[in-house]
Amino acid sequence: MNWVKYAKTRLPVLGATVFVAVSLAGSVDSVSGAFPTFGKGAKTEKSATTQSVMQSDGWRDTREIGVFICSATFSLEEIATELRVLSELHTELTRTLDLPEVKERVHVYLFRTEEEWRVYHQQNMKGIPYRQALFMKPDVMIQTRGSRGKIYTYVSPQLEVNLRHEGTHALLMSAYKSQLPIWLDEGLAEYFENAQAPQNHPRWYSETQKRLQSGQLRGMRELEKLVTMRDMVPDAYGDSWAWVSFMLNTSEETREALQEHLRGLNKLFSSSMSRRLEKLGIARDNQLRAYFMPR
């Protein structure tokens, strides 16, 4: 992996952006707004360490990892191993999804502690619910020269999972200019967040088996009716993951159907995923039960 280290840089002004996705976000609609520079006018009580960071005029370290530009309030050498997942993720998505070339850079902002992230979030992201990690994309109506997708998170035991989840959102946004259906965007992010065995998600695999047994798992047509973050209740993330896992691992035909659906997102007219599956004779109960509950 090639690392390109930059001299200490001033924090860029965070221009108008649209909130796109969070891990298990709950009910949140897209919002937009202009964000000020880092550390201006803090009014909350902070520890000495946080106070020092918030008064800083820039990030402590900035490095380039493929299409990702990572900036942190600490030396990135401390998490060099964890950051490798970003380049690995790009390779994995390209191989698995036949991902188009990603030309737009993605900026990743990393905080040493959750406290630092909470203070920054409180100052600069009013109206946006707090989460461990956030991905935001440039406002399609306000494209500036330096505008790019942005990921925010902090160092924790979940760092690699958060980077993979939000990094998937960022790479998909850069590769496919049109907005992905929300079930597909979140289903793919849930799938690729698990590096070791994405088809065996530690939470969703057993949940999917239970939902299949009870007849509650959503069919593809039901998933396609989900259009906002308000629709993405927790079990909707699990159902989205289940369909993505099923399509990527069942057969070449189902994988190619998903790849073709992704390629068609930028076309004026494109068949829905449910129609593609129906042409393959895919029925929810029989095929998904065979995949998730083999005898």
Disulfide bonds with the S-S distance in Angstrom:
none
